Amino acid sequence: MRVFTYVEGPSDSTALSALLAPLIDSKLQAGISIKFFPVTQGDHKTYLVTQVPIKVARMLADNPDLIVIIFPDLYPQNKGFPHQTYPELYQGIISRFNDELSRMGCADDSRIKSRFQVFCLKHDLEALLLAAEESLTARFGGGQLGVSWRKPVEDQDQNYPPKHVVEEIYRRHGQKYKETVDAPLVLRCVSYRQIAERCPQCFKPFVDFLENLQDI
């Protein structure tokens, strides 16, 4: 079995691969390959939520051993189509996927539909860094980070999303946050299960889905 997860950009791909490395390795031993693919075209979120579902419908029709996940950020809102919540984001993506299945004459093919999943990061990748507070603190030698945020972090205000919090932390320590470098460095040192428990609304369901995969 192959599992392809499409994410918004390289930082999501490298950070999630680092965080989930133990899970990815254990599933590979069981015959399940899990890979992350970043969007590289246009506005990444818009392309991910509007164009990738169309491509996924075609991919799943041609590859019966494939499961595909679309895993965007919830922030910023309303990119691609109107949405402010995960259910609205989910419905917009699923609608595009189902429309393509209908165009292909596969509207009633439950086998294809069962191999397509949609999750999201609430509100962005940096929520996972804030959930990894101990590792983030160690990144600066211990002590106080000097910035506060709402806990659990998925309850953080969308108008000041986790990425803005993380950027402020780095600024206060005289550094510039580089997401493709810093996110994997922080997340590779923590338990993905601990992060899932600290992000129960949106990230934990994604982790639970991957953990429960079984080869076919």
N, CA, C and O of each residue as an XYZ file, in Angstrom:
864
protein
N       0.839     -1.196      0.000
C       0.000      0.000      0.000
C       0.872      1.244      0.000
O       1.901      1.302      0.674
N       0.445      2.229     -0.763
C       1.113      3.525     -0.784
C       0.169      4.598     -0.270
O      -1.019      4.602     -0.593
N       0.704      5.504      0.530
C      -0.078      6.609      1.067
C       0.623      7.906      0.687
O       1.741      8.162      1.134
N      -0.022      8.716     -0.127
C       0.510     10.011     -0.540
C      -0.245     11.097      0.216
O      -1.476     11.140      0.196
N       0.502     11.973      0.883
C      -0.110     13.108      1.565
C       0.374     14.390      0.923
O       1.571     14.677      0.912
N      -0.563     15.162      0.387
C      -0.228     16.425     -0.266
C      -0.387     17.570      0.728
O      -1.437     17.734      1.349
N       0.683     18.362      0.865
C       0.720     19.473      1.812
C       1.074     20.760      1.071
O       1.388     20.740     -0.119
N       1.017     21.873      1.789
C       1.136     23.173      1.121
C       2.542     23.508      0.632
O       2.688     24.167     -0.397
N       3.568     23.075      1.340
C       4.898     23.487      0.925
C       5.994     22.612      1.508
O       5.715     21.681      2.264
N       7.255     22.911      1.155
C       8.385     22.101      1.600
C       8.540     22.028      3.115
O       8.947     20.993      3.641
N       8.222     23.115      3.827
C       8.378     23.081      5.280
C       7.420     22.069      5.899
O       7.793     21.359      6.833
N       6.192     21.994      5.391
C       5.235     21.007      5.885
C       5.752     19.591      5.629
O       5.693     18.726      6.503
N       6.256     19.375      4.423
C       6.727     18.048      4.048
C       7.902     17.597      4.907
O       7.895     16.485      5.434
N       8.911     18.453      5.050
C      10.102     18.053      5.806
C       9.816     17.953      7.301
O      10.325     17.054      7.971
N       9.003     18.872      7.827
C       8.711     18.854      9.260
C       7.865     17.648      9.642
O       8.148     16.982     10.638
N       6.836     17.363      8.865
C       5.989     16.215      9.168
C       6.750     14.906      8.997
O       6.545     13.963      9.761
N       7.617     14.845      8.011
C       8.443     13.646      7.833
C       9.361     13.430      9.027
O       9.582     12.296      9.449
N       9.899     14.530      9.574
C      10.774     14.428     10.741
C       9.992     14.012     11.984
O      10.423     13.129     12.727
N       8.854     14.642     12.206
C       8.047     14.338     13.383
C       7.522     12.907     13.356
O       7.532     12.213     14.373
N       7.072     12.478     12.203
C       6.416     11.175     12.080
C       7.361     10.062     11.651
O       6.908      8.975     11.293
N       8.664     10.313     11.681
C       9.633      9.319     11.212
C       9.444      7.948     11.859
O       9.480      6.947     11.144
N       9.243      7.851     13.186
C       9.048      6.514     13.775
C       7.806      5.802     13.237
O       7.833      4.592     13.009
N       6.735      6.540     13.037
C       5.515      5.955     12.497
C       5.704      5.545     11.047
O       5.258      4.474     10.633
N       6.364      6.396     10.278
C       6.626      6.077      8.873
C       7.470      4.814      8.760
O       7.204      3.955      7.920
N       8.486      4.706      9.607
C       9.365      3.519      9.580
C       8.610      2.254      9.970
O       8.775      1.208      9.341
N       7.784      2.349     11.005
C       7.065      1.155     11.454
C       6.059      0.695     10.403
O       5.886     -0.507     10.199
N       5.402      1.627      9.741
C       4.452      1.257      8.697
C       5.156      0.670      7.479
O       4.635     -0.230      6.819
N       6.343      1.188      7.190
C       7.092      0.633      6.057
C       7.432     -0.825      6.307
O       7.397     -1.640      5.385
N       7.760     -1.156      7.544
C       8.034     -2.550      7.896
C       6.802     -3.425      7.692
O       6.918     -4.631      7.472
N       5.638     -2.819      7.766
C       4.382     -3.551      7.581
C       3.897     -3.503      6.125
O       2.795     -3.959      5.821
N       4.710     -2.959      5.244
C       4.358     -2.936      3.834
C       3.595     -1.711      3.385
O       3.008     -1.701      2.303
N       3.600     -0.669      4.217
C       2.868      0.563      3.894
C       3.852      1.712      3.740
O       4.563      2.052      4.685
N       3.897      2.306      2.567
C       4.787      3.435      2.289
C       4.026      4.736      2.459
O       2.993      4.939      1.821
N       4.537      5.633      3.328
C       3.909      6.930      3.571
C       4.852      8.024      3.094
O       5.987      8.113      3.561
N       4.392      8.855      2.171
C       5.221      9.928      1.641
C       4.448     11.241      1.614
O       3.229     11.266      1.448
N       5.199     12.339      1.782
C       4.623     13.684      1.748
C       5.070     14.408      0.488
O       6.231     14.325      0.087
N       4.142     15.113     -0.125
C       4.428     15.831     -1.358
C       3.978     17.287     -1.223
O       2.791     17.549     -1.030
N       4.913     18.234     -1.324
C       4.529     19.653     -1.243
C       4.052     20.189     -2.577
O       4.522     19.773     -3.636
N       3.113     21.117     -2.512
C       2.685     21.836     -3.711
C       3.782     22.818     -4.106
O       4.394     23.450     -3.245
N       4.025     22.944     -5.389
C       5.074     23.847     -5.877
C       4.527     24.860     -6.888
O       5.290     25.639     -7.459
N       3.209     24.850     -7.109
C       2.630     25.701     -8.154
C       1.721     26.770     -7.553
O       0.993     26.514     -6.594
N       1.774     27.967     -8.129
C       0.846     29.036     -7.790
C       0.800     29.350     -6.305
O       1.765     29.123     -5.575
N      -0.336     29.875     -5.874
C      -0.587     30.032     -4.450
C      -0.795     28.630     -3.894
O      -1.734     27.936     -4.285
N       0.071     28.217     -2.989
C       0.119     26.814     -2.592
C      -1.199     26.316     -2.001
O      -1.675     25.241     -2.365
N      -1.784     27.086     -1.100
C      -3.034     26.604     -0.500
C      -4.151     26.548     -1.526
O      -4.884     25.561     -1.595
N      -4.288     27.602     -2.325
C      -5.345     27.629     -3.330
C      -5.219     26.450     -4.279
O      -6.211     25.789     -4.586
N      -4.015     26.184     -4.742
C      -3.800     25.074     -5.664
C      -4.102     23.741     -4.981
O      -4.704     22.850     -5.580
N      -3.679     23.614     -3.722
C      -3.878     22.358     -2.994
C      -5.362     22.032     -2.822
O      -5.771     20.884     -2.994
N      -6.160     23.034     -2.484
C      -7.556     22.743     -2.157
C      -8.483     22.769     -3.370
O      -9.616     22.294     -3.288
N      -8.021     23.315     -4.490
C      -8.894     23.393     -5.664
C      -8.458     22.482     -6.806
O      -9.306     21.877     -7.463
N      -7.163     22.372     -7.054
C      -6.681     21.603     -8.201
C      -6.252     20.184     -7.851
O      -6.477     19.255     -8.627
N      -5.636     20.015     -6.684
C      -5.165     18.676     -6.314
C      -6.315     17.681     -6.165
O      -6.139     16.530     -6.564
N      -7.479     18.041     -5.619
C      -8.563     17.056     -5.553
C      -8.967     16.494     -6.914
O      -9.353     15.330     -7.019
N      -8.879     17.315     -7.948
C      -9.203     16.854     -9.293
C      -8.177     15.825     -9.762
O      -8.533     14.793    -10.331
N      -6.900     16.120     -9.515
C      -5.836     15.182     -9.896
C      -5.936     13.890     -9.100
O      -5.689     12.803     -9.623
N      -6.303     14.020     -7.826
C      -6.388     12.847     -6.957
C      -7.459     11.875     -7.454
O      -7.254     10.662     -7.422
N      -8.587     12.394     -7.910
C      -9.641     11.519     -8.423
C      -9.107     10.641     -9.549
O      -9.401      9.447     -9.604
N      -8.335     11.224    -10.432
C      -7.770     10.462    -11.558
C      -6.721      9.466    -11.072
O      -6.661      8.334    -11.552
N      -5.893      9.895    -10.113
C      -4.858      9.015     -9.574
C      -5.464      7.769     -8.919
O      -4.995      6.653     -9.140
N      -6.501      7.969     -8.118
C      -7.097      6.853     -7.390
C      -7.802      5.880     -8.327
O      -7.831      4.677     -8.070
N      -8.366      6.396     -9.406
C      -9.029      5.524    -10.377
C      -8.029      4.595    -11.060
O      -8.376      3.481    -11.452
N      -6.798      5.055    -11.199
C      -5.777      4.289    -11.916
C      -4.871      3.468    -11.012
O      -4.101      2.642    -11.502
N      -4.948      3.682     -9.681
C      -4.012      3.024     -8.755
C      -4.768      2.458     -7.556
O      -4.953      3.155     -6.559
N      -5.203      1.211     -7.641
C      -6.037      0.642     -6.576
C      -5.297      0.396     -5.258
O      -5.930      0.129     -4.237
N      -3.977      0.484     -5.269
C      -3.220      0.287     -4.025
C      -2.887      1.610     -3.345
O      -2.132      1.632     -2.373
N      -3.441      2.715     -3.846
C      -3.058      4.044     -3.392
C      -4.139      4.669     -2.503
O      -5.331      4.593     -2.800
N      -3.688      5.291     -1.398
C      -4.522      6.157     -0.569
C      -3.934      7.554     -0.670
O      -2.716      7.720     -0.604
N      -4.791      8.566     -0.831
C      -4.304      9.933     -0.939
C      -4.974     10.795      0.130
O      -6.184     10.722      0.347
N      -4.156     11.607      0.787
C      -4.610     12.542      1.806
C      -4.280     13.954      1.344
O      -3.175     14.208      0.865
N      -5.213     14.860      1.481
C      -4.943     16.286      1.293
C      -4.936     16.921      2.676
O      -5.875     16.748      3.454
N      -3.855     17.666      2.980
C      -3.600     18.114      4.358
C      -3.176     19.583      4.359
O      -2.005     19.887      4.585
N      -4.124     20.500      4.106
C      -3.778     21.927      4.064
C      -3.781     22.567      5.445
O      -4.204     21.950      6.422
N      -3.309     23.802      5.520
C      -3.504     24.641      6.696
C      -4.922     25.209      6.650
O      -5.465     25.459      5.574
N      -5.509     25.409      7.820
C      -6.790     26.113      7.865
C      -6.581     27.608      7.613
O      -7.432     28.262      7.010
N      -5.447     28.148      8.076
C      -5.098     29.563      7.879
C      -4.285     29.723      6.592
O      -3.447     28.872      6.293
N      -4.509     30.781      5.833
C      -5.546     31.800      5.998
C      -6.901     31.323      5.484
O      -6.983     30.440      4.631
N      -7.938     31.911      6.009
C      -9.294     31.523      5.638
C      -9.612     31.920      4.195
O      -9.013     32.831      3.624
N     -10.571     31.202      3.642
C     -11.244     31.585      2.388
C     -10.370     31.536      1.147
O     -10.745     32.100      0.119
N      -9.236     30.890      1.208
C      -8.438     30.726     -0.015
C      -8.995     29.565     -0.829
O      -9.219     28.475     -0.304
N      -9.214     29.812     -2.106
C      -9.744     28.784     -2.997
C     -11.250     28.788     -3.067
O     -11.833     28.693     -4.147
N     -11.879     28.897     -1.913
C     -13.333     28.966     -1.792
C     -13.638     29.414     -0.367
O     -12.758     29.342      0.490
N     -14.859     29.874     -0.086
C     -15.162     30.365      1.260
C     -15.056     29.256      2.316
O     -15.669     28.199      2.166
N     -14.301     29.489      3.355
C     -14.216     28.560      4.481
C     -13.555     29.261      5.660
O     -12.605     30.027      5.501
N     -14.075     28.982      6.829
C     -13.477     29.486      8.058
C     -13.234     28.367      9.065
O     -12.506     28.556     10.040
N     -13.830     27.217      8.839
C     -13.705     26.082      9.744
C     -13.233     24.851      8.974
O     -13.260     24.823      7.743
N     -12.803     23.838      9.719
C     -12.399     22.591      9.064
C     -13.546     21.942      8.299
O     -13.330     21.512      7.166
N     -14.768     21.846      8.860
C     -15.846     21.243      8.066
C     -16.103     21.963      6.743
O     -16.402     21.322      5.735
N     -15.988     23.276      6.743
C     -16.182     24.021      5.497
C     -15.043     23.764      4.521
O     -15.271     23.634      3.319
N     -13.823     23.692      5.031
C     -12.665     23.370      4.191
C     -12.799     21.967      3.619
O     -12.561     21.743      2.432
N     -13.181     21.027      4.474
C     -13.380     19.634      4.065
C     -14.422     19.542      2.949
O     -14.200     18.886      1.932
N     -15.551     20.204      3.151
C     -16.629     20.105      2.178
C     -16.237     20.699      0.831
O     -16.614     20.166     -0.213
N     -15.490     21.790      0.844
C     -15.057     22.392     -0.405
C     -14.130     21.487     -1.198
O     -14.227     21.407     -2.423
N     -13.235     20.809     -0.501
C     -12.302     19.882     -1.169
C     -13.050     18.651     -1.688
O     -12.859     18.234     -2.830
N     -13.900     18.078     -0.838
C     -14.646     16.888     -1.230
C     -15.566     17.171     -2.420
O     -15.738     16.315     -3.287
N     -16.151     18.355     -2.464
C     -17.029     18.710     -3.576
C     -16.277     18.682     -4.892
O     -16.795     18.183     -5.892
N     -15.069     19.208     -4.906
C     -14.271     19.208     -6.137
C     -13.865     17.791     -6.529
O     -13.859     17.446     -7.711
N     -13.528     16.982     -5.545
C     -13.187     15.579     -5.794
C     -14.389     14.834     -6.379
O     -14.254     14.119     -7.372
N     -15.563     14.999     -5.764
C     -16.760     14.300     -6.236
C     -17.199     14.782     -7.611
O     -17.680     13.993     -8.424
N     -17.034     16.070     -7.870
C     -17.383     16.594     -9.193
C     -16.540     15.942    -10.276
O     -17.039     15.628    -11.357
N     -15.249     15.737     -9.981
C     -14.371     15.090    -10.963
C     -14.735     13.619    -11.132
O     -14.705     13.098    -12.247
N     -15.078     12.952    -10.041
C     -15.521     11.559    -10.162
C     -16.763     11.463    -11.044
O     -16.882     10.549    -11.861
N     -17.676     12.395    -10.880
C     -18.885     12.398    -11.713
C     -18.536     12.601    -13.169
O     -19.086     11.929    -14.042
N     -17.624     13.523    -13.442
C     -17.208     13.772    -14.818
C     -16.585     12.526    -15.431
O     -16.721     12.281    -16.630
N     -15.893     11.731    -14.593
C     -15.240     10.506    -15.048
C     -16.203      9.325    -15.139
O     -15.825      8.253    -15.611
N     -17.441      9.511    -14.692
C     -18.392      8.410    -14.680
C     -18.215      7.478    -13.503
O     -18.626      6.319    -13.553
N     -17.595      7.985    -12.427
C     -17.304      7.151    -11.262
C     -17.972      7.676     -9.990
O     -17.482      7.444     -8.885
N     -19.072      8.371    -10.148
C     -19.698      9.044     -9.009
C     -20.098      8.083     -7.904
O     -20.126      8.468     -6.735
N     -20.409      6.832     -8.252
C     -20.882      5.869     -7.259
C     -19.820      4.855     -6.858
O     -20.130      3.845     -6.225
N     -18.581      5.117     -7.219
C     -17.506      4.157     -6.923
C     -17.013      4.349     -5.490
O     -16.152      5.192     -5.237
N     -17.547      3.585     -4.571
C     -17.180      3.717     -3.157
C     -15.743      3.300     -2.900
O     -15.135      3.753     -1.929
N     -15.187      2.442     -3.753
C     -13.798      2.005     -3.572
C     -12.828      3.171     -3.753
O     -11.834      3.274     -3.033
N     -13.114      4.038     -4.704
C     -12.279      5.220     -4.904
C     -12.467      6.199     -3.752
O     -11.493      6.705     -3.194
N     -13.715      6.461     -3.399
C     -14.000      7.443     -2.346
C     -13.392      7.047     -1.012
O     -12.969      7.910     -0.242
N     -13.344      5.769     -0.733
C     -12.815      5.308      0.557
C     -11.316      5.512      0.677
O     -10.766      5.475      1.778
N     -10.658      5.727     -0.444
C      -9.197      5.898     -0.427
C      -8.775      7.363     -0.519
O      -7.614      7.662     -0.799
N      -9.711      8.267     -0.284
C      -9.409      9.693     -0.268
C      -9.774     10.266      1.097
O     -10.883     10.061      1.592
N      -8.827     10.988      1.702
C      -9.034     11.557      3.033
C      -8.615     13.023      3.039
O      -7.700     13.426      2.321
N      -9.294     13.805      3.852
C      -8.966     15.225      4.010
C      -8.817     15.536      5.495
O      -9.734     15.303      6.282
N      -7.663     16.059      5.868
C      -7.418     16.560      7.218
C      -6.899     17.987      7.072
O      -6.739     18.472      5.952
N      -6.633     18.665      8.184
C      -6.018     19.986      8.090
C      -5.197     20.268      9.337
O      -5.387     19.645     10.382
N      -4.286     21.216      9.206
C      -3.540     21.746     10.339
C      -4.272     22.974     10.853
O      -4.564     23.891     10.086
N      -4.564     22.998     12.125
C      -5.255     24.138     12.715
C      -4.299     24.850     13.664
O      -3.986     24.340     14.740
N      -3.849     26.006     13.266
C      -4.233     26.713     12.044
C      -3.138     26.594     10.989
O      -3.372     26.875      9.814
N      -1.947     26.179     11.407
C      -0.838     26.020     10.487
C       0.190     25.077     11.105
O       0.017     24.602     12.227
N       1.264     24.814     10.359
C       2.300     23.888     10.825
C       2.873     24.295     12.171
O       3.197     23.441     12.995
N       2.998     25.586     12.395
C       3.656     26.073     13.603
C       2.879     25.757     14.874
O       3.423     25.869     15.973
N       1.598     25.359     14.737
C       0.868     24.875     15.912
C       1.593     23.685     16.526
O       1.599     23.517     17.745
N       2.204     22.859     15.679
C       2.912     21.684     16.178
C       4.180     22.091     16.920
O       4.570     21.437     17.888
N       4.826     23.164     16.474
C       6.012     23.655     17.175
C       5.660     24.181     18.558
O       6.387     23.939     19.521
N       4.554     24.896     18.657
C       4.134     25.410     19.954
C       3.686     24.278     20.857
O       3.855     24.354     22.074
N       3.119     23.236     20.285
C       2.775     22.053     21.073
C       4.026     21.339     21.566
O       3.997     20.666     22.597
N       5.126     21.487     20.829
C       6.428     20.925     21.226
C       7.199     21.963     22.034
O       8.366     22.235     21.754
N       6.546     22.536     23.029
C       7.105     23.673     23.755
C       8.458     23.370     24.383
O       9.345     24.223     24.385
N       8.622     22.165     24.914
C       9.892     21.821     25.557
C      11.040     21.810     24.546
O      12.127     22.316     24.825
N      10.791     21.232     23.378
C      11.819     21.199     22.345
C      12.093     22.590     21.793
O      13.236     22.930     21.489
N      11.043     23.393     21.666
C      11.213     24.767     21.185
C      12.012     25.582     22.192
O      12.875     26.373     21.812
N      11.728     25.391     23.466
C      12.478     26.093     24.510
C      13.943     25.679     24.495
O      14.831     26.519     24.638
N      14.194     24.392     24.325
C      15.574     23.900     24.276
C      16.336     24.476     23.097
O      17.558     24.621     23.146
N      15.609     24.803     22.036
C      16.231     25.401     20.841
C      16.951     26.701     21.191
O      17.912     27.086     20.524
N      16.474     27.380     22.253
C      17.065     28.651     22.676
C      17.804     28.522     24.004
O      18.044     29.515     24.690
N      18.157     27.304     24.353
C      18.980     27.087     25.538
C      18.218     27.036     26.849
O      18.820     27.173     27.914
N      16.903     26.840     26.796
C      16.090     26.785     28.006
C      15.616     28.168     28.418
O      15.820     29.148     27.701
N      14.986     28.234     29.570
C      14.477     29.515     30.040
C      13.115     29.830     29.457
O      12.419     28.945     28.958
N      12.743     31.090     29.522
C      11.428     31.525     29.075
C      11.443     31.911     27.597
O      12.400     32.516     27.114
N      10.385     31.559     26.893
C      10.276     31.940     25.482
C       9.868     33.391     25.326
O      10.178     34.020     24.315
N       9.176     33.926     26.320
C       8.835     35.351     26.302
C       7.607     35.716     25.516
O       7.300     36.898     25.366
N       6.895     34.734     25.009
C       5.667     34.968     24.243
C       4.626     33.967     24.724
O       4.947     32.806     24.979
N       3.400     34.407     24.847
C       2.335     33.514     25.293
C       1.396     33.184     24.140
O       1.320     33.921     23.157
N       0.687     32.077     24.270
C      -0.314     31.676     23.290
C      -1.364     30.837     24.001
O      -1.174     30.402     25.137
N      -2.456     30.623     23.318
C      -3.569     29.889     23.913
C      -3.271     28.392     23.929
O      -2.683     27.855     22.990
N      -3.678     27.737     24.990
C      -3.489     26.295     25.104
C      -4.830     25.643     25.402
O      -5.548     26.104     26.290
N      -5.189     24.575     24.678
C      -4.407     23.943     23.626
C      -4.212     24.867     22.430
O      -5.046     25.727     22.144
N      -3.109     24.673     21.749
C      -2.688     25.624     20.721
C      -3.667     25.695     19.557
O      -3.714     26.712     18.865
N      -4.446     24.648     19.322
C      -5.417     24.693     18.232
C      -6.545     25.689     18.506
O      -7.335     25.991     17.611
N      -6.624     26.199     19.736
C      -7.602     27.236     20.071
C      -7.049     28.641     19.854
O      -7.729     29.627     20.139
N      -5.812     28.737     19.348
C      -5.209     30.036     19.099
C      -6.052     30.850     18.116
O      -6.636     30.294     17.186
N      -6.114     32.144     18.321
C      -6.880     33.054     17.475
C      -6.353     33.011     16.038
O      -5.151     33.157     15.812
N      -7.249     32.812     15.071
C      -6.820     32.788     13.669
C      -6.240     34.117     13.222
O      -5.446     34.152     12.282
N      -6.614     35.209     13.870
C      -6.058     36.506     13.495
C      -4.616     36.667     13.959
O      -3.913     37.572     13.510
N      -4.179     35.796     14.848
C      -2.775     35.764     15.281
C      -2.368     34.294     15.367
O      -2.191     33.751     16.457
N      -2.220     33.653     14.196
C      -2.027     32.206     14.145
C      -0.676     31.782     14.714
O       0.198     32.624     14.925
N      -0.497     30.486     14.965
C       0.743     29.990     15.558
C       2.013     30.433     14.831
O       3.031     30.686     15.476
N       1.971     30.528     13.514
C       3.181     30.952     12.810
C       3.631     32.331     13.253
O       4.829     32.567     13.407
N       2.692     33.249     13.463
C       3.046     34.586     13.930
C       3.657     34.529     15.327
O       4.576     35.285     15.641
N       3.142     33.632     16.160
C       3.698     33.461     17.508
C       5.135     32.961     17.437
O       6.018     33.478     18.121
N       5.359     31.955     16.605
C       6.706     31.395     16.472
C       7.670     32.433     15.911
O       8.804     32.538     16.378
N       7.238     33.189     14.931
C       8.095     34.240     14.373
C       8.469     35.262     15.448
O       9.604     35.737     15.483
N       7.532     35.597     16.312
C       7.810     36.544     17.393
C       8.795     35.957     18.398
O       9.667     36.669     18.895
N       8.668     34.685     18.699
C       9.624     34.031     19.605
C      11.035     34.131     19.051
O      11.970     34.480     19.772
N      11.185     33.826     17.783
C      12.522     33.890     17.174
C      13.046     35.319     17.162
O      14.230     35.548     17.409
N      12.172     36.287     16.878
C      12.617     37.688     16.884
C      13.112     38.099     18.268
O      14.122     38.793     18.391
N      12.415     37.678     19.284
C      12.805     38.051     20.647
C      14.133     37.426     21.062
O      14.775     37.876     22.012
N      14.531     36.396     20.346
C      15.830     35.778     20.607
C      16.867     36.164     19.558
O      17.907     35.519     19.425
N      16.565     37.222     18.820
C      17.527     37.753     17.865
C      17.744     36.903     16.637
O      18.800     36.973     16.008
N      16.746     36.091     16.284
C      16.877     35.214     15.134
C      15.680     35.379     14.207
O      14.643     35.916     14.598
N      15.838     34.912     12.981
C      14.742     34.896     12.015
C      14.297     33.457     11.830
O      15.108     32.572     11.558
N      13.023     33.239     11.979
C      12.471     31.900     11.822
C      12.535     31.463     10.363
O      12.009     32.142      9.481
N      13.188     30.318     10.112
C      13.269     29.735      8.777
C      12.537     28.405      8.816
O      13.061     27.408      9.314
N      11.325     28.400      8.286
C      10.433     27.265      8.494
C      10.960     25.951      7.933
O      10.727     24.890      8.511
N      11.674     26.017      6.805
C      12.166     24.773      6.221
C      13.317     24.174      7.020
O      13.604     22.984      6.892
N      13.979     24.983      7.843
C      15.100     24.520      8.672
C      14.660     24.316     10.115
O      14.903     23.261     10.700
N      14.015     25.322     10.687
C      13.712     25.299     12.113
C      12.599     24.330     12.478
O      12.675     23.680     13.520
N      11.580     24.219     11.657
C      10.466     23.325     11.992
C      10.917     21.865     12.116
O      10.569     21.214     13.102
N      11.680     21.323     11.151
C      12.163     19.948     11.324
C      13.091     19.796     12.523
O      13.052     18.768     13.198
N      13.927     20.799     12.806
C      14.845     20.707     13.937
C      14.099     20.584     15.260
O      14.503     19.822     16.138
N      13.022     21.329     15.400
C      12.241     21.274     16.637
C      11.456     19.974     16.730
O      11.408     19.356     17.793
N      10.843     19.554     15.634
C       9.903     18.441     15.686
C      10.556     17.071     15.645
O       9.935     16.084     16.040
N      11.782     16.989     15.183
C      12.413     15.670     15.123
C      12.787     15.143     16.506
O      13.119     13.967     16.655
N      12.735     16.011     17.515
C      13.166     15.639     18.862
C      12.012     15.291     19.792
O      12.233     15.072     20.983
N      10.780     15.233     19.273
C       9.627     15.036     20.139
C       8.822     13.821     19.695
O       8.982     13.324     18.581
N       7.964     13.358     20.578
C       7.075     12.239     20.294
C       5.877     12.722     19.485
O       5.161     13.632     19.904
N       5.668     12.117     18.340
C       4.520     12.524     17.524
C       3.210     12.254     18.264
O       2.235     12.984     18.086
N       3.184     11.222     19.084
C       1.970     10.912     19.828
C       1.681     11.988     20.876
O       0.524     12.343     21.100
N       2.730     12.506     21.516
C       2.541     13.599     22.478
C       1.987     14.840     21.779
O       1.090     15.504     22.299
N       2.522     15.147     20.608
C       2.027     16.303     19.859
C       0.582     16.084     19.441
O      -0.220     17.017     19.470
N       0.244     14.861     19.054
C      -1.137     14.565     18.687
C      -2.080     14.777     19.869
O      -3.184     15.292     19.694
N      -1.657     14.387     21.062
C      -2.509     14.567     22.236
C      -2.666     16.037     22.591
O      -3.687     16.434     23.152
N      -1.671     16.841     22.271
C      -1.754     18.274     22.537
C      -2.480     19.025     21.428
O      -2.814     20.198     21.594
N      -2.727     18.368     20.305
C      -3.474     18.962     19.184
C      -4.602     18.005     18.803
O      -4.597     17.432     17.713
N      -5.580     17.835     19.717
C      -6.580     16.784     19.531
C      -7.640     17.078     18.480
O      -8.302     16.158     18.000
N      -7.810     18.338     18.116
C      -8.918     18.678     17.234
C      -8.678     18.249     15.787
O      -9.546     17.630     15.170
N      -7.516     18.572     15.251
C      -7.250     18.337     13.829
C      -6.026     17.450     13.573
O      -6.060     16.622     12.662
N      -4.959     17.600     14.344
C      -3.769     16.809     14.058
C      -3.918     15.369     14.543
O      -3.469     14.444     13.866
N      -4.532     15.168     15.686
C      -4.682     13.807     16.215
C      -5.481     12.902     15.281
O      -5.086     11.752     15.091
N      -6.587     13.360     14.685
C      -7.284     12.480     13.740
C      -6.419     12.038     12.564
O      -6.549     10.912     12.084
N      -5.543     12.913     12.104
C      -4.610     12.554     11.029
C      -3.653     11.461     11.490
O      -3.439     10.478     10.780
N      -3.078     11.631     12.679
C      -2.161     10.624     13.221
C      -2.892      9.303     13.455
O      -2.373      8.238     13.121
N      -4.075      9.367     14.018
C      -4.853      8.150     14.266
C      -5.115      7.396     12.967
O      -5.028      6.168     12.933
N      -5.434      8.125     11.901
C      -5.683      7.481     10.619
C      -4.434      6.741     10.145
O      -4.520      5.592      9.711
N      -3.278      7.391     10.226
C      -2.043      6.735      9.774
C      -1.711      5.529     10.640
O      -1.286      4.496     10.121
N      -1.898      5.642     11.940
C      -1.578      4.521     12.838
C      -2.463      3.310     12.559
O      -2.026      2.170     12.716
N      -3.700      3.553     12.147
C      -4.645      2.465     11.954
C      -4.608      1.854     10.557
O      -5.378      0.941     10.258
N      -3.719      2.351      9.702
C      -3.604      1.786      8.359
C      -3.110      0.342      8.422
O      -2.242     -0.012      9.219
N      -3.691     -0.464      7.562
C      -3.248     -1.850      7.430
C      -3.069     -2.160      5.961
O      -3.846     -1.707      5.120
N      -2.041     -2.938      5.654
C      -1.757     -3.267      4.260
C      -2.914     -4.082      3.670
O      -3.592     -4.840      4.364
N      -3.108     -3.895      2.370
C      -4.187     -4.609      1.681
C      -3.613     -5.518      0.599
O      -4.364     -6.204     -0.093
